Amino acid sequence: MAGDSQRLQHPTSSPASQISLRLGEALEACASSIETKDVIQSDEAVAPVTNLLHSIMESCTSDLDEILPGIEGLEVALDVIYRFLSSPDSNQMVVESLSFELPKLVIKFAPLSVKCGEIAGKIIEHLVSVCNPREMLSVLCEALTSHADASEAIGCYSHFVFGLSKVLLRCQRRHLEQVKVVLPVILKVLNVSFSESDEEDTDSLNDLSSAAISIGSSIQEICQKLEGQRKEVLCAILGLYVLQNIALISRSRQRHIVESSSLIVAKFSQFLPFCGLSYFGLLSGDLDKINDICKESDVDIDEDDFMVCFSSAADGASLAVIWGHISAEVEEAAVEQLDIVISKIRQDCFRRWQAIGMFKHILISIDYPWMIKSHCMDVLLSMIDGIIPEEHIGNDDDFSAILPNLFTTLMAIERIMMGAPDLPLRRKAFSALRKVVSDIPCSQRFDTLKALITNSDSPSMVAILIDIVKEGVLVDNHQNNLTKDQNRKEISKLWGSNALGIVEMILRPPKGGPPSLPEHSEPVLSALNLYRFILIIELTGKTNYTHVLSEDSLRKAYSEWLMPLTTLISRILAENDQDDHELAESITCALAPVQLVLYRCIELVEESLKHL
């Protein structure tokens, strides 16, 4: 190999012609050895060719450009290889022997120039069409695996993936086993490509996406030839593959994602009806069904080694529907009418909760761009617009089953409210938070809000949630005034007394001590406003459903909540550093509204105690 490199550095003729001559000689020697059976193993005959190609690769990509042939030499080498393979005089045994090694070399050459990529594609296409399909499947997968993390190879991946799609169709038996080998490799390549691509890779990504679609088409064609359980399992795998691809495509950060990706997603969406997947089903449990088909079948599906490659299929289930909202072409390709699907979900509270819980995958993930999350919000809002909360009283058991997913969605919406870069999306998130909370059964709505407050580390978010609690108390009180139903009065009592628990949690934190001011002035102000609001409701209505006007409750609030807070604020203002005028003014402005509401609460409590 070193000798080859030295001879390349001291050519007697042009570098390109010398490469052509020497590679041609090596190929003829390889063919002669195999035809005359002078070697026991074919890899021994192929070794001179592969060694020379390695030598050319090293020479052409070194820093000694002034005396070496450069990229042109690689292009010449690939062209010589292709002409030899495609020659009518080529021996099939020789081609087969070369096919074991060439793909692993070609994938290194292909990214180095446009022409290298074109010739590499021709070599792979020819090998795929004439060589043993099972052997080619293994070799192509090995080549892709060895370069799956090489982002510079994105431009040549499509040749290998297209090749695998043809190989799958050429295999005559054990189709399911072949698919299980191929898909993890392809999805790993796709994951790297979409994660690390930039604006310059647009054409390469489009080619790779087309190749990935051709894999889906091959699997679909194979499914149509099978029967029974193997067909059912392979069809389920195709569904997972499609959803995984939709998820990967949606992660692109490229500015033109809608224009470039909607057409690709539309092509993938064409497989959904064939796999028995509908928008309604994707949002209400079909993904679990196809996972179960794979896991519970008699066909050997190793979850650790195979199913893990579909780790984002749950994301894809929601994204398939979201893309139907983004693009009419996608909706049409999936043979769906999204408006009808959303109307159907809106009418079924359990399906609605289930669908909202599905969106957690998109909203909480950092992998998807804000544009995708904004469209997700649009779909979510369309599902809950116009919902009357009291419609589903009595469905508490159903709600408890879906609560974990729904709670995660609410926490994700909170993050968007606090972190989205543009105001319209933050407003959508705020509207979604309020509407989703109002859609929760009344008996569990407060506990959900309390859990959100407890799990939030943002004072501003806590303040917003307390204001939502206040709105709940207001609505509940209004409903209570309009009905004579004792159940409504019990609900009012529940809301009000629990709301007092929120007030105590803020004004007298469970970990001890008064609240941290001025850092937490927002939630403290909201808690005081909530307490004052409950006092006014009970005083105005001359009721005491919440027991807020009982002597024990009033004295506890006065001595444990309000007066310690007064002392704390007075001390902070007295110690305020007047030398730092800007900081002093900021602290004063933060505490002024708190003081105002605090003094009003104290007045109401003192007045109520006088009348006991």
Order of alpha helices (4+ residues) and beta strands (2+ residues): alpha-alpha-alpha-alpha-alpha-alpha-alpha-alpha-alpha-alpha-alpha-alpha-alpha-alpha-alpha-alpha-alpha-alpha-alpha-alpha-alpha-alpha-alpha-alpha-alpha-alpha-alpha-alpha-alpha-alpha-alpha
